[in-house]
Amino acid sequence: MSPGARIYNLFPLLVGSVEDWKEHLPRVAAMEFDWVFLNPFHYPGFSGSLYAVKDYYRLHPMFQGASQAPADELLRDFLDRAEEHGLRVMMDLVINHTAKDSVLVEEHPEWFAREEDGSIRSPRAVDPDDPSNVTVWGDLAEIDYDNPEVREEVVGYWCELVRHYAALGFHGFRCDAAYQVPAEVWAAVISAAREVDPGARFFAETLGCTLEQVAALSAAGFDYLFNSSKWWDFREGWLLEQYESFRRIAPSVSFPESHDTERVGAEANETVARLRYLFAAFFSTGVMMPVGYEFGFCRRLDVVRTRPEDWEEPQYDISDFIRETNRMKSECALLNQEGPQEMISGRDSPVTVLLRRSESGGGVAVGLVNHDPWSAHSFPAVRIVQAAGTYGLSEITPYSEHSPLRGDVHLNPQEMRVFYAEGG
């Protein structure tokens, strides 16, 4: 079984030019990540947003830097350097929209959705709790996938785009707003990339959509989905319902924060940062964190305004803990697949206990989280053994002595501990 993706998001606006990206590779590899994810690096439209792409084949001026080399040459050199460090690189693939002043709007205006007055339509989102609250991204132009007269041309363009970047050496694609693009379009794009790189991996960004919208992507052939574990309170049942639904389609990726969220470092302390990363690594097949998480950075990443000058002085450095957590995950086969998972603690318990099993009977893993910020708590070992069906559990928490489970499990405030048994 292939290992689950351990992804480091190298947010390019915070890091600088392509040459600057290279400087981070040794420490990313030292933390035992195996993927680097880059947000869009293309030339942006008038708003300057990374996600408002003007030209998919030119570099953002900041990322070009002082180099006079062609974009492809710079990127290929970075990709080669990443592979020397044992890292595969994933790029963002934005095909639901372009910038309103994009090259494609100029060259192919017929590819874009229109308002009743004939103007180009911008993507929008409606708050499900308040339908009157509609967010419109005015700098973006929405691709029209409902027009059968142009759809084949549009899809052909995206297929050629992924062939190009796969040939450069990108092994993965994070598919922005995946649920906004028809599954059959994604299937064609995925197939095109795999003509060049049969091992290319596709990660569907599915945050904020319904289970029905995710289910509609089942025929696309995605390798991963992104789950919503970051927002779980360790009590309610919705996350396990999502997990069960998602795993029938593809394994998922957890994250303690992303470029779209507030920083954990701005809201909590080092203890919580450790807990949240360990939980993300335990909960699902894949795990991801953005640059700066290891240092407790506080400033939220911004797809327009962030600059290298926003690099912060570390509040703390949990790089070693991240390394040990990633090592724990890579060495435990069960944590690299998506079998059945259940909560064996009560809803009102201060200790949440998750039990993960392999579909093939290849072991059992138990994660215990004390989500009480003030008090230590214990959980009875007998309940864990009864639920797991084995006495063979041993601790695999980072820095633990890998001792067998004996007696009640004690947890300090906001601490997580992980146990594993083979063949349970």
Secondary structure, 3 states (H helix, E strand, C coil): CCCCCEEEECCHHHHCCHHHHHCCHHHHHHCCCCEEEECCCEEECCCCCCCCEEEEEEECHHHHCCCCCCHHHHHHHHHHHHHHCCCEEEEEECCCEEECCCHHHHHCHHHECECCCCCECCCEEEECCEEEEEEECCCEEEECCCCCCCHHHHHHHHHHHHHHHHHHCCCEEEECCHHHCCHHHHHHHHHHHHHHCCCCEEEECCCCCCHHHHHCCCCCCCCEEECCHHHCCCCCCHHHHHHHHHHCCCCEEECCCCCCCCCHHHHCCHHHHHHHHHHHHHHCCEEEEECCHHHCCCCCCCCCCCCHHHCCCCCCCCHHHHHHHHHHHHHCHHHHCCCCEEECCCCCCCEEEEEEECCCCCCEEEEEEECCCCCCEEECHHHHHHHHCCCCCEECCCCCCCCECCCCEEECCCCEEEEEECCC
